[in-house]
Amino acid sequence: ILNDGDMALFDMGAEYHFYGSDITCSFP
């Protein structure tokens, strides 16, 4: 549960064969 003033951070990563992908996003 997020409260006012908290920051949310999402870090998603995937690896397929020799290809790697990483997505990181954050919002206040």
PDB file of N, CA, C and O in Angstrom:
ATOM      1  N   ILE A   1       0.855  -1.197   0.000  1.00  0.00           N
ATOM      2  CA  ILE A   1       0.000   0.000   0.000  1.00  0.00           C
ATOM      3  C   ILE A   1       0.881   1.234   0.000  1.00  0.00           C
ATOM      4  O   ILE A   1       1.808   1.361   0.800  1.00  0.00           O
ATOM      5  N   LEU A   2       0.569   2.145  -0.921  1.00  0.00           N
ATOM      6  CA  LEU A   2       1.363   3.369  -1.025  1.00  0.00           C
ATOM      7  C   LEU A   2       0.664   4.509  -0.308  1.00  0.00           C
ATOM      8  O   LEU A   2      -0.555   4.662  -0.382  1.00  0.00           O
ATOM      9  N   ASN A   3       1.457   5.298   0.383  1.00  0.00           N
ATOM     10  CA  ASN A   3       0.930   6.480   1.048  1.00  0.00           C
ATOM     11  C   ASN A   3       1.405   7.718   0.309  1.00  0.00           C
ATOM     12  O   ASN A   3       2.283   7.637  -0.550  1.00  0.00           O
ATOM     13  N   ASP A   4       0.827   8.860   0.641  1.00  0.00           N
ATOM     14  CA  ASP A   4       1.250  10.100  -0.007  1.00  0.00           C
ATOM     15  C   ASP A   4       2.715  10.359   0.317  1.00  0.00           C
ATOM     16  O   ASP A   4       3.129  10.318   1.476  1.00  0.00           O
ATOM     17  N   GLY A   5       3.493  10.628  -0.735  1.00  0.00           N
ATOM     18  CA  GLY A   5       4.907  10.915  -0.521  1.00  0.00           C
ATOM     19  C   GLY A   5       5.791   9.699  -0.744  1.00  0.00           C
ATOM     20  O   GLY A   5       7.014   9.825  -0.807  1.00  0.00           O
ATOM     21  N   ASP A   6       5.188   8.528  -0.865  1.00  0.00           N
ATOM     22  CA  ASP A   6       5.991   7.327  -1.112  1.00  0.00           C
ATOM     23  C   ASP A   6       6.376   7.243  -2.585  1.00  0.00           C
ATOM     24  O   ASP A   6       5.699   7.788  -3.455  1.00  0.00           O
ATOM     25  N   MET A   7       7.471   6.552  -2.839  1.00  0.00           N
ATOM     26  CA  MET A   7       7.911   6.373  -4.221  1.00  0.00           C
ATOM     27  C   MET A   7       7.803   4.902  -4.592  1.00  0.00           C
ATOM     28  O   MET A   7       8.183   4.019  -3.823  1.00  0.00           O
ATOM     29  N   ALA A   8       7.282   4.662  -5.774  1.00  0.00           N
ATOM     30  CA  ALA A   8       7.148   3.285  -6.250  1.00  0.00           C
ATOM     31  C   ALA A   8       8.229   3.009  -7.281  1.00  0.00           C
ATOM     32  O   ALA A   8       8.498   3.833  -8.156  1.00  0.00           O
ATOM     33  N   LEU A   9       8.846   1.834  -7.167  1.00  0.00           N
ATOM     34  CA  LEU A   9       9.906   1.458  -8.104  1.00  0.00           C
ATOM     35  C   LEU A   9       9.602   0.081  -8.683  1.00  0.00           C
ATOM     36  O   LEU A   9       9.370  -0.883  -7.953  1.00  0.00           O
ATOM     37  N   PHE A  10       9.607   0.013 -10.005  1.00  0.00           N
ATOM     38  CA  PHE A  10       9.371  -1.257 -10.678  1.00  0.00           C
ATOM     39  C   PHE A  10      10.611  -1.626 -11.485  1.00  0.00           C
ATOM     40  O   PHE A  10      11.089  -0.836 -12.300  1.00  0.00           O
ATOM     41  N   ASP A  11      11.118  -2.809 -11.257  1.00  0.00           N
ATOM     42  CA  ASP A  11      12.292  -3.271 -12.002  1.00  0.00           C
ATOM     43  C   ASP A  11      11.957  -4.624 -12.620  1.00  0.00           C
ATOM     44  O   ASP A  11      11.812  -5.627 -11.921  1.00  0.00           O
ATOM     45  N   MET A  12      11.837  -4.628 -13.949  1.00  0.00           N
ATOM     46  CA  MET A  12      11.478  -5.863 -14.637  1.00  0.00           C
ATOM     47  C   MET A  12      12.598  -6.254 -15.586  1.00  0.00           C
ATOM     48  O   MET A  12      13.100  -5.427 -16.346  1.00  0.00           O
ATOM     49  N   GLY A  13      12.981  -7.505 -15.536  1.00  0.00           N
ATOM     50  CA  GLY A  13      14.057  -7.963 -16.408  1.00  0.00           C
ATOM     51  C   GLY A  13      13.708  -9.299 -17.036  1.00  0.00           C
ATOM     52  O   GLY A  13      13.013 -10.122 -16.440  1.00  0.00           O
ATOM     53  N   ALA A  14      14.200  -9.500 -18.248  1.00  0.00           N
ATOM     54  CA  ALA A  14      13.959 -10.763 -18.940  1.00  0.00           C
ATOM     55  C   ALA A  14      15.186 -11.129 -19.760  1.00  0.00           C
ATOM     56  O   ALA A  14      15.897 -10.262 -20.269  1.00  0.00           O
ATOM     57  N   GLU A  15      15.416 -12.419 -19.875  1.00  0.00           N
ATOM     58  CA  GLU A  15      16.557 -12.868 -20.680  1.00  0.00           C
ATOM     59  C   GLU A  15      16.114 -14.038 -21.547  1.00  0.00           C
ATOM     60  O   GLU A  15      15.577 -15.027 -21.048  1.00  0.00           O
ATOM     61  N   TYR A  16      16.341 -13.915 -22.828  1.00  0.00           N
ATOM     62  CA  TYR A  16      15.933 -14.949 -23.774  1.00  0.00           C
ATOM     63  C   TYR A  16      17.105 -15.268 -24.676  1.00  0.00           C
ATOM     64  O   TYR A  16      17.551 -14.411 -25.439  1.00  0.00           O
ATOM     65  N   HIS A  17      17.617 -16.506 -24.600  1.00  0.00           N
ATOM     66  CA  HIS A  17      18.805 -16.907 -25.348  1.00  0.00           C
ATOM     67  C   HIS A  17      19.948 -15.936 -25.032  1.00  0.00           C
ATOM     68  O   HIS A  17      20.402 -15.878 -23.889  1.00  0.00           O
ATOM     69  N   PHE A  18      20.409 -15.191 -26.004  1.00  0.00           N
ATOM     70  CA  PHE A  18      21.533 -14.272 -25.757  1.00  0.00           C
ATOM     71  C   PHE A  18      21.059 -12.825 -25.723  1.00  0.00           C
ATOM     72  O   PHE A  18      21.867 -11.903 -25.836  1.00  0.00           O
ATOM     73  N   TYR A  19      19.750 -12.620 -25.566  1.00  0.00           N
ATOM     74  CA  TYR A  19      19.211 -11.258 -25.543  1.00  0.00           C
ATOM     75  C   TYR A  19      18.690 -10.954 -24.144  1.00  0.00           C
ATOM     76  O   TYR A  19      17.895 -11.708 -23.583  1.00  0.00           O
ATOM     77  N   GLY A  20      19.148  -9.849 -23.600  1.00  0.00           N
ATOM     78  CA  GLY A  20      18.718  -9.467 -22.262  1.00  0.00           C
ATOM     79  C   GLY A  20      17.997  -8.132 -22.300  1.00  0.00           C
ATOM     80  O   GLY A  20      18.388  -7.222 -23.031  1.00  0.00           O
ATOM     81  N   SER A  21      16.955  -8.025 -21.517  1.00  0.00           N
ATOM     82  CA  SER A  21      16.197  -6.778 -21.479  1.00  0.00           C
ATOM     83  C   SER A  21      15.907  -6.418 -20.029  1.00  0.00           C
ATOM     84  O   SER A  21      15.597  -7.286 -19.214  1.00  0.00           O
ATOM     85  N   ASP A  22      16.009  -5.144 -19.719  1.00  0.00           N
ATOM     86  CA  ASP A  22      15.721  -4.697 -18.360  1.00  0.00           C
ATOM     87  C   ASP A  22      15.000  -3.361 -18.412  1.00  0.00           C
ATOM     88  O   ASP A  22      15.430  -2.433 -19.097  1.00  0.00           O
ATOM     89  N   ILE A  23      13.908  -3.279 -17.687  1.00  0.00           N
ATOM     90  CA  ILE A  23      13.134  -2.036 -17.662  1.00  0.00           C
ATOM     91  C   ILE A  23      12.992  -1.593 -16.207  1.00  0.00           C
ATOM     92  O   ILE A  23      12.512  -2.345 -15.359  1.00  0.00           O
ATOM     93  N   THR A  24      13.411  -0.377 -15.940  1.00  0.00           N
ATOM     94  CA  THR A  24      13.266   0.166 -14.600  1.00  0.00           C
ATOM     95  C   THR A  24      12.540   1.503 -14.681  1.00  0.00           C
ATOM     96  O   THR A  24      12.931   2.394 -15.434  1.00  0.00           O
ATOM     97  N   CYS A  25      11.480   1.626 -13.896  1.00  0.00           N
ATOM     98  CA  CYS A  25      10.754   2.892 -13.897  1.00  0.00           C
ATOM     99  C   CYS A  25      10.325   3.212 -12.472  1.00  0.00           C
ATOM    100  O   CYS A  25      10.032   2.319 -11.676  1.00  0.00           O
ATOM    101  N   SER A  26      10.296   4.484 -12.174  1.00  0.00           N
ATOM    102  CA  SER A  26       9.875   4.905 -10.844  1.00  0.00           C
ATOM    103  C   SER A  26       9.023   6.167 -10.973  1.00  0.00           C
ATOM    104  O   SER A  26       9.205   6.968 -11.889  1.00  0.00           O
ATOM    105  N   PHE A  27       8.104   6.320 -10.047  1.00  0.00           N
ATOM    106  CA  PHE A  27       7.291   7.528 -10.058  1.00  0.00           C
ATOM    107  C   PHE A  27       6.945   7.882  -8.618  1.00  0.00           C
ATOM    108  O   PHE A  27       6.779   7.000  -7.776  1.00  0.00           O
ATOM    109  N   PRO A  28       6.840   9.172  -8.342  1.00  0.00           N
ATOM    110  CA  PRO A  28       6.545   9.606  -6.965  1.00  0.00           C
ATOM    111  C   PRO A  28       5.091   9.332  -6.592  1.00  0.00           C
ATOM    112  O   PRO A  28       4.674   9.634  -5.474  1.00  0.00           O
TER     113      PRO A  28
END
